[in-house]
Amino acid sequence: MKKIYVCIAAILFVIIISSNVHAQGCVAIRGSGAACLLNHNEQQNNTGWLFSSNLRYFKSNKHYSGKEYNATRIEQGTEVVNHSAAVDLALTRVFNNRWSVMIDAPILSNARSSLYEHGLVNGVYVKKERHSTHSFGLGDIRVAAYRWMLDPAKSKNFNFQLGLGIKFATGEDNYKDYWYNVGPGGTKELRTVDQSIQLGDGGTGITTELNAFYNIRKNFNAYGNFYYLINPREQNGVRTYRETLVASLANEAICSVPDQYMARFGLNYSFSSIRGLSVSGGLRWEGIPVHDLVGGSGDFRRPGYVMSGEPGISYSVKKTTFFTSVPVAIVRNRTQSVTDKEYSKETGTFKQGDAAFSDYVINIGLAVKF
């Protein structure tokens, strides 16, 4: 039977960015969301289990307000630096050539280095010192069901898959670490870490997915993936302490529970001379919207998006596939939030917050069928 390599996108959150994660940095998709699993066409009829694991890492320290890069933050040493690593562990049950069910559990490890969170009280630095906060643990677990909408036995050159799932609020949304120079007499206090390194968002959400491929010719095809997380809950009741930094942040005292999205499309080529080797290239767009599809959109969030070029490579041997991709940021945009707009309207002074983004993200993973 003709061997056709198709890119079946398993978009694993996340997530991120955070999630917040994890587009890249303070706006993002929680989790990894980058696996591209390549299967032979004749293997699609096989039932069984598929285990996949993906490591996603990035460092964010480039501050943007809108699309404008604020280079002075690094020059003055006032930038926020986030190190974020997420390992997604996913188990998929393939029932037949059309239906499958997947459960994904992310393990997150984050570190956030900043100046303003450690000593800035009511707009005045008690002490101007850089310190770090950390978070580690289980993120938000997701369960989803998938169906190829066209009969794979008849539609070998084109097909699309729909997915519907639930994201559970299993990740800690009120993770705490010490803030320095903020207590009485400049002491440290145990406070909630920034939203960008929280393990979860505190909301139970609905995930929707669309994955598609089109076989252009032998060993060369196009792929497309779309993921959207609907988070109906407006805010999770977790305090941000932003109102203690500057009075103008009074409307950002509680964390929002935002929607998240990701879209990918590109081309994939598998080598005839090297069995199992494939390369891909495409564009990736991910972020957090200003307004959610369902429910309110107030309280504190850092909306925005990242558009990236995404080269990738995979190698399959027997029932195991190894893959890696490195999305490189092309456009970074921290959009104006609902709280920014509220402040602008009340004061007559335009306000648009900033967020730290990364230059690139590293994704490395494997998938094993058994």
N, C-alpha and C positions, 0 to 999 in steps of 0.2 A: 504494500500500500504506500502511496506517496507520502513522504515525510514532510510535514509542514510544521515549522516552529511558530507557535503563536504566543504572544505575550499575554498571559492571564494575570491581570493585576490583582494582587491581594493588598489593598490599601489599608494598612494598619494604622489607624488613627492619625490617638494618640493619643491627645493626645492628646500635634505636637502636638508648639509650640504649643511650649508649651503651648504649648501648649499654651498660648499666652506667650505654649511650647510650641512651645516648641513649635508660625512660619519660621523664622530663625531668630531666636532671641527673646525679647519681651513680648513679641507677638508670635504665636506659633501654634502648631498642632501637637497635642500630647501623643506620645508614642513615636513609632518610627515611620510607618506609612510609606515604604519604598520598595517592597519586594516585588520583583517581576519574575514569575516562575515560568519557565519555558518547558513545554511538554511536546512529545511527539504526538501527531494526530492519532495514531493507532493506539496510543496509551489512554486516550480520553474515555474509552469504554470501560476501563478497569475500575472496579470498586476497591475500596480500601481506605487507609489512613494516610494523611500527609502531615508531617511535622515540619514547621519552619521556625527559624530563629533569626532575628535581624537586630544588629547593633547600630544605633544612630548616635553620632556625637557631633557637637558643634561648640564653638566658642563665639559669643556675641559681645562686641564692644564698640561697634560703629553706630553712633547715634544719628537718627533721622527724625525730622519733624516734617510731615508730608514727605516729599521726595528730596528734600534739602538735607544734605549731609553736614553735620556740625563737627567739623574737624577740630575745633578749638577744645572740645571736651578731652580728647586724647592729649593735645598739646599742653593743656593746663592740669592734666592728671585727675580730672573729675569724672571720667567715664565710669559707667557700670560695666562689670565684666561677669558674664554668666558662662559657666562651664556646665553643659548638660549632656548626659549619657542615658540612653534608654535601650533596654533589651526587651524586645517583644518575643514572647513564646506563644506560638499559635498551633493549634491542633485542628485539622480539618478532616471530617468524615465525608468521603465521596460515596454516595449511594448508587449512582449510575452516571451515565454520560451527560446528565442534565442537572441533577440536584446534588447539593452539598451543604454541609453545615460547619461553621467554624467558631471556635472560642479562642480569644486572644487575651493574654495577661501580660501587661508591661511591668518591668521592674525599672525604676527610675533612680538616678543619682545626680544631684545638682549641687553646685556651689555658686554663690553670688557674692562678689566683692564690690563694695561701694563705699563712698565717702559720706553722702548726705544722710544715710540711714543711721549713722553712728556719730551723733553729736549735734545734729541740726534740730533745734527746739524753737518753735514759733518763728522760724525764719532766721534765727541767729545761731551760729556755731558755738556750742559750749566748748567743744574740742573738735578740731578738724583732723580726724584720724580715719584711715581706711581699715575696715574689718570685713570679715566674711561670715555669711550664714550658709547653712547646708540643709539638704533634705535627702532622704533615702527611704525607699520602700515600694510597696505595690501601688500601681496606678489604677486607673479605671478599667475594669474588665469589660470586654465586649463580646457578645454572641450574635452571630448573623447567619442567615440562610441565603443560598444563592441558587439561581436557575439560569441555564443557557436557554434563551428564548426560541432559538431555531434548532431543529434537529441536527446535531453534529454529524450524523451519518450522511445527511443529504447536503448540508450547508458547510462545505469544507473551506471555502474561500472567504467567507464572512460569517461572523456570528457576534451576538452581544449577550451579556450576562447582567441580570439585575440582582441586587442584593438588598436585603432589609434586615436590620438588627436593632439590638438594644444595648446601650452603653450604661453600665451600672455605676453608681457612685461609691465604688470600693476604695478609691484613693483618698488619702487624708487631705482635706481641704483647709485644715486649720493647723498645719504643721508649724511648730515653733522652734526658734533658736534665739540666741542672745543678741540683742542690740546693745551697743556700748555707748556710754556717755549720755544716756537719755533719762536715767532715773534721778532721784533726789541726790544732789551733790555730785552729779556726773557719774553715777553708778550704772551698771549694766542691768537690763531687764529682759526676761523671757517674753518674747513677743512673736506674733505671727510673721512668718517669712513672706517675702514678696510673692505676689500672685504668679509671677513667671516661673517660680521654682516650687510651687505647691504640687503635690502628687496627684491631686484630683481637683475637679471644679465644683463638686458638691451637687451635681445635677444628674438625674436619670434622663437619658436622651435617646432619640431615635436616629439610627444611622441609615442612610440611603446610599447605594452605590450603582454605578454603571460601568461595566468593563466591556470593551469591544476590540475586535481585530479585523483586518482586511488583508488578505493575501494578494499582494501585487504581482508577484511571480515567485518561482521556486526559490525558497530560502530568503525571501525578502518581503516583509509585511509591515503594515502600519498598526499602531495600537493607540487606544485611548482609554483613560480611566477618569472617573469622577466620583468624589466622595463628599457627602454633606452630613454634618451632625446637627440635628435639631435639638436644642436645649430649651424646653418650655419655661424652666424656672428662671426668674429674673435675677435674684441675688441669693447668696447662701448664708447671709448673716455673719460672715467672717470679717472681723475688723482689719483694716489695712494700716491704721495709724497715720495715714497721710495727712489727716487734719491737724496732727500735732506738729507737722513740719512747717507748713505754710497755711495761713488762714484761708487763702483762696482755694484750697483743696477740700473744703468742708463737705462738698457734695460727692467726694470720693472716699468716704470713710468705710464703706462696705464693698465687698467684692461682688462683681457681676458674675453671672453664669452664661458665657457667650456661646453662640453657635460657632462652628468651625467648618472649613471647607478645603478641598484640595482637588486640582484637576491636572492631568498629565496627558500628553499625546506626543507621538514621535514615530520613529522608524526602527525596525529591528532586522538585523541580517545575521544569518547563521552560515558558517563556513562549511563548504562541502569537503574541503581538503583536511579539515581538522574536526573530526566528529565530536559534537557536543559543545563546540565553542560558538558563542553568539555575542554580538556587540549591538548596542542600541544608542540612540541619541534623540533627545526631544526637549520639550519645554515643560516646566512645572510651575504651577501657580497655587499658592496656599496662603491661608490667613484667617483672620477673624473679622466678621462684618461689623459695621457700625450698628446696624439694626438686625435683630433676630427675626426669623420667619414667624415664630410663635412666641407670645409672651412679651414682657417688657424688656427694654434694653438699657435701663438706667444703671446707676452706681458705677463702680470703677472697673474699667476694662481698657486695654490698649489695643484698639482695632487697627488693622492694617494688613498689608499683604507683601509677599515676596514673589517675584517672577524669576525663575532660574533656568539656565541651560543645564540639562541633565544627561551626561554621558554615562553609559553603563556597560558592564561586561559580565557574562555568565559562562560557566562551564559545567556540563552534565556528564557524569560517569555512572553508568548503571542506573540506580534509583536515587542518586544524590545530585543535587544541583547547588553549586556555589555561585554567589553573585555579589556584585558590588556596584554602587553608583555614587557619584559625587555631584549633587546639584550645586552649581555656582551662581550666586546672586547676580542678576542683571538689573532688576528694578526693585527698590525697597521703598515702601510708602507707609508711613504712620499716619493714618487718616484721622480726621477730627472726630472725637468721641461725642457721645450724648452729653456728658458732663462738661466737655469743652464748649459745646454749643450753648449750654445753659448759662455758663459763666459769661460767655461773649454777649449773650442777649441781655443779661442782667446788668452788666457793667458798661456795655458799649465798647469794650476792648476785645479785639480778636484774640482768641487763645487756641493753641493747638499743641498738645503735649508731644513729647518725643518718646522714642523707644530705641533700644539697642538691638542691632541686627548682626548676623554673622556674614562672613564673605562666602562661606561654603559649608556644606554638611557632608559628613562621611557616613555611608551606609554599607555595612558588610553583613552577609548572612548566608544561610544554607537552608535547603529544603530536602527532606528525605521522605520517600514514599515507601510504605510497608503494609 
